[in-house]
Amino acid sequence: MRIAREKRTIRAMIGIYCRSRHGSPRELCSECKDVLDYALCRLDRCPFGAKKPACADCPIHCYRRSMREQVREVMRYSGPRMLWRHPILAVLHLWDGWRHRDRPDT
């Protein structure tokens, strides 16, 4: 459930970013599609499973440095806009980060 929600969140964030930055009306551009595919693959292979912390707080950095920077850029741009376009996903994403930051064993 948690991984599925994180997948929906990253899809929404990359969609917002790509539509605004690259002018892609419906389909993602090839660069954003590559970032999305990579992020989904990393989520599928997360060793923490359902108990994973937010990626920013994770002790294991499984993203390549270049992809990590691209995802940070996407999140910096899309994060504030998520509150307007996908408010429930945005709040749950923030909640997950706060919850795991306070209690790393959950």
Buried (B, 14 or more C-beta within 10 A) or exposed (E): EBBEBBBBBBBBBBBBBBBEBEEBEEEBBEEBBEBBEBBBEBBEEBEEEEEBBBBEEBEEEBBEEEBBEBBEEBBEBBBEBBEEEBEEBBEBBBEBBEEBEEEEEE
